[in-house]
Amino acid sequence: MNGRRRTRLKEARDKLSKVREEIESIREEEDEVRENMPENLQYSERYEQSEDCSRAMDNAVSSIDDAISYIEEAI
């Protein structure tokens, strides 16, 4: 791989890292909101939707981690 493509891969990796951080931040906010729900709303449909969203964001972060790892192998 030449230096130009390697540089482009590093830039892509850095962008993915920033996206990962943003998703993590949003997930943490969602978790905090869910944890602070009043008792009468806990385990409601809204609560379960929030859990589903957090789980999906965890999966997205995991997939991004995998992608970053593959990119680093290529570099």
Residue, then its C-alpha position, 0 to 999 in steps of 0.5 A: m500500500n502506498g503512502r497516500r492510501r495509507t494516509r487516507l485510511k488513517e483519516a478514515r479511522d480518525k473519522l470513525s473514532k470521532v463518530r464512535e465517541e459521539i455515539e457513546s456520548i448519546r448512549e450515555e445521555e440516553d442511559e442517564v435519562r432512563e436511570n432518572m425516570p420516575e418509578n411509575l415510568q420504569y419498565s413502561e413502553r418508553y423505558e423499553q424503547s430507551e433500552d432498545c436504543s441503548r442496545a442498538m448504540d452499543n452494537a453500533v459502537s462495537s461494529i465501529d470498533d471492529a471496523i477500526s481494528y480492520i483498518e489498523e490491520a490494513i495500515 
